[in-house]
């Protein structure tokens, strides 16, 4: 089932469910809740990279993918993958499971495999949605992947997904802002302090957000 659906290391053109369904779903999403994309030039044209974003609503992962127009390989909570239909669809679009609330080494190894295969990895380092809309302190898993892969890190801030009303096609409530790429080695923090590396990465995300939404990274 998993192989048939698709694996996160597969190139985009081999994720057949994604390839067939994405253009249709993206067009519908653009009509129901259009978005504004800023900084698209910062996205690498090829090779693996880590997209680190804030997380405020269920619409964040799909709408980021709609805006970028590429299959982003997200981690999703393991419980979602245990539902047959939902799990199949998530795998079919290149997502993979992670056990939340603990150090899931298997998921982190898969994240490294995704990057090594030249695919984009989507990372919500806060670990779950922020109910307040303000940044929560990131978990050190992103530091682990960033340091071991030495891949480009792309900070991204998403806003408006919580208040975006599906069907309000005349509005552009959703704003996706992308910052300049950097690598873990560029950060002026101790390399052996995973939390410090994570915090430095999250500050790059916070810099793209309004001051009142930066939370612990004000």
ROVO-95428 format. One record per residue (C-alpha): y, z, x; residue in three letters; chain. Coordinates in pm, whole numbers. Layout:
<nulos>
NULO       Y       Z       X  residu  chaine
NULO       Y       Z       X     ala       A
...
</nulos>
This chain:
<nulos>
NULO       Y       Z       X  residu  chaine
NULO       0       0       0     unk       A
NULO     247      99     272     unk       A
NULO     176    -208     484     unk       A
NULO     197    -432     178     unk       A
NULO     529    -284      74     unk       A
NULO     692    -305     415     unk       A
NULO     754     -87     717     unk       A
NULO    1089      32     857     unk       A
NULO    1027    -142    1190     unk       A
NULO     981    -484    1028     unk       A
NULO    1264    -737    1062     unk       A
NULO    1474    -787     752     unk       A
NULO    1322   -1123     665     unk       A
NULO     975    -964     641     unk       A
NULO    1082    -704     386     unk       A
NULO     992    -944     108     unk       A
NULO    1084    -718    -186     unk       A
NULO    1423    -648     -28     unk       A
NULO    1479   -1016      53     unk       A
NULO    1403   -1131    -301     unk       A
NULO    1568    -850    -495     unk       A
NULO    1869    -759    -282     unk       A
NULO    2099   -1055    -365     unk       A
NULO    2050   -1000    -739     unk       A
NULO    2092    -622    -730     unk       A
NULO    2393    -652    -497     unk       A
NULO    2566    -895    -734     unk       A
NULO    2509    -661   -1029     unk       A
NULO    2636    -362    -827     unk       A
NULO    2947    -554    -721     unk       A
NULO    3024    -616   -1087     unk       A
NULO    2949    -264   -1210     unk       A
NULO    3117     -70    -927     unk       A
NULO    3296    -289    -673     unk       A
NULO    3380    -154    -330     unk       A
NULO    3633    -200     -52     unk       A
NULO    3500    -231     303     unk       A
NULO    3717    -150     604     unk       A
NULO    3621    -197     969     unk       A
NULO    3329    -435     918     unk       A
NULO    3398    -584    1261     unk       A
NULO    3259    -267    1418     unk       A
NULO    2904    -336    1298     unk       A
NULO    2689    -489    1577     unk       A
NULO    2565    -837    1500     unk       A
NULO    2224    -772    1651     unk       A
NULO    2009    -492    1790     unk       A
NULO    1936    -143    1667     unk       A
NULO    2211     108    1599     unk       A
NULO    2260     443    1424     unk       A
NULO    2486     445    1120     unk       A
NULO    2603     805    1066     unk       A
NULO    2772     871     732     unk       A
NULO    2880    1153     504     unk       A
NULO    2687    1200     180     unk       A
NULO    2849    1290    -154     unk       A
NULO    2659    1099    -422     unk       A
NULO    2332     917    -499     unk       A
NULO    2524     588    -484     unk       A
NULO    2607     631    -114     unk       A
NULO    2292     477      42     unk       A
NULO    2266     167    -181     unk       A
NULO    2639      96    -192     unk       A
NULO    2669     121     187     unk       A
NULO    2386    -130     209     unk       A
NULO    2550    -353     -53     unk       A
NULO    2876    -348     141     unk       A
NULO    2716    -429     476     unk       A
NULO    2475    -686     334     unk       A
NULO    2183    -577     553     unk       A
NULO    1870    -366     513     unk       A
NULO    1957     -20     647     unk       A
NULO    1652     190     730     unk       A
NULO    1720     527     570     unk       A
NULO    1522     849     582     unk       A
NULO    1450     983     235     unk       A
NULO    1317    1319     123     unk       A
NULO     938    1316     124     unk       A
NULO     910    1407    -246     unk       A
NULO    1054    1069    -346     unk       A
NULO     778     885    -163     unk       A
NULO     507    1081    -345     unk       A
NULO     594     905    -671     unk       A
NULO     391     580    -668     unk       A
NULO     649     332    -800     unk       A
NULO     953     490    -634     unk       A
NULO     765     541    -308     unk       A
NULO     651     178    -307     unk       A
NULO    1004      49    -366     unk       A
NULO    1155     276     -99     unk       A
NULO     904     154     159     unk       A
NULO     959    -203      44     unk       A
NULO    1326    -184     140     unk       A
NULO    1251     -24     479     unk       A
NULO    1302     346     405     unk       A
NULO    1070     617     537     unk       A
NULO    1003     983     446     unk       A
NULO    1128    1301     611     unk       A
NULO    1048    1665     540     unk       A
NULO    1382    1827     467     unk       A
NULO    1465    2175     590     unk       A
NULO    1246    2156     899     unk       A
NULO    1218    1970    1227     unk       A
NULO    1013    1667    1124     unk       A
NULO     912    1521    1461     unk       A
NULO     717    1241    1294     unk       A
NULO    1025    1120    1110     unk       A
NULO    1234    1143    1426     unk       A
NULO     977     938    1618     unk       A
NULO     986     678    1342     unk       A
NULO    1366     674    1368     unk       A
NULO    1333     597    1740     unk       A
NULO    1080     322    1661     unk       A
NULO    1322     168    1412     unk       A
NULO    1595     144    1674     unk       A
NULO    1353      21    1942     unk       A
NULO    1252    -257    1701     unk       A
NULO    1618    -363    1679     unk       A
NULO    1672    -240    1323     unk       A
NULO    1970     -38    1190     unk       A
NULO    1902     328    1116     unk       A
NULO    2100     504     842     unk       A
NULO    2152     875     907     unk       A
NULO    2302    1133     671     unk       A
NULO    2321    1414     925     unk       A
NULO    2431    1675     668     unk       A
NULO    2076    1666     534     unk       A
NULO    2171    1652     165     unk       A
NULO    2458    1565     -64     unk       A
NULO    2774    1774     -42     unk       A
NULO    2844    1912    -389     unk       A
NULO    3207    1981    -295     unk       A
NULO    3263    1639    -140     unk       A
NULO    3360    1804     189     unk       A
NULO    3167    1760     512     unk       A
NULO    2883    2003     575     unk       A
NULO    2776    2085     928     unk       A
NULO    2535    1823    1058     unk       A
NULO    2177    1892    1164     unk       A
NULO    2078    1830    1528     unk       A
NULO    1819    1561    1447     unk       A
NULO    2088    1296    1485     unk       A
NULO    2160    1421    1838     unk       A
NULO    1790    1394    1926     unk       A
NULO    1773    1031    1813     unk       A
NULO    2112     935    1961     unk       A
NULO    2035    1077    2304     unk       A
NULO    1682     945    2334     unk       A
NULO    1763     597    2209     unk       A
NULO    2106     561    2374     unk       A
NULO    2179     329    2081     unk       A
NULO    2531     254    1958     unk       A
NULO    2646     507    1698     unk       A
NULO    2857     373    1413     unk       A
NULO    3054     638    1221     unk       A
NULO    3106     564     853     unk       A
NULO    3296     747     580     unk       A
NULO    3228     678     215     unk       A
NULO    3453     797     -65     unk       A
NULO    3482     739    -438     unk       A
NULO    3111     716    -517     unk       A
NULO    3116    1045    -710     unk       A
NULO    3390     929    -944     unk       A
NULO    3300     561    -959     unk       A
NULO    3203     470   -1314     unk       A
NULO    2939     205   -1351     unk       A
NULO    3091     -69   -1563     unk       A
NULO    3451     -18   -1446     unk       A
NULO    3442    -358   -1276     unk       A
NULO    3823    -387   -1268     unk       A
NULO    3849     -91   -1030     unk       A
NULO    3757     -43    -666     unk       A
NULO    3692     330    -655     unk       A
NULO    3441     309    -371     unk       A
NULO    3584     282     -21     unk       A
NULO    3362     242     285     unk       A
NULO    3540     287     615     unk       A
NULO    3369     209     947     unk       A
NULO    3483     340    1284     unk       A
NULO    3444     211    1637     unk       A
NULO    3097     234    1795     unk       A
NULO    3020     481    2072     unk       A
NULO    2716     633    2243     unk       A
NULO    2601     991    2286     unk       A
NULO    2684     968    2657     unk       A
NULO    3051     904    2566     unk       A
NULO    3090    1246    2407     unk       A
NULO    3264    1514    2612     unk       A
NULO    3012    1789    2533     unk       A
NULO    2711    1942    2706     unk       A
NULO    2421    1702    2675     unk       A
NULO    2170    1987    2647     unk       A
NULO    2345    2136    2343     unk       A
NULO    2208    1938    2049     unk       A
NULO    2433    2107    1794     unk       A
NULO    2742    2037    2005     unk       A
NULO    2642    1670    2031     unk       A
NULO    2588    1657    1655     unk       A
NULO    2925    1819    1587     unk       A
NULO    3097    1570    1817     unk       A
NULO    2934    1282    1629     unk       A
NULO    3034    1429    1294     unk       A
NULO    3394    1464    1409     unk       A
NULO    3401    1086    1451     unk       A
NULO    3293    1058    1087     unk       A
NULO    3548    1320     982     unk       A
NULO    3827    1126    1154     unk       A
NULO    3771     845     902     unk       A
NULO    3808    1080     606     unk       A
NULO    4117    1237     443     unk       A
NULO    4193    1579     600     unk       A
NULO    4112    1765     278     unk       A
NULO    3756    1624     281     unk       A
NULO    3667    1702     643     unk       A
NULO    3519    2041     554     unk       A
NULO    3385    2226     860     unk       A
NULO    3520    1947    1083     unk       A
NULO    3886    1993    1002     unk       A
</nulos>
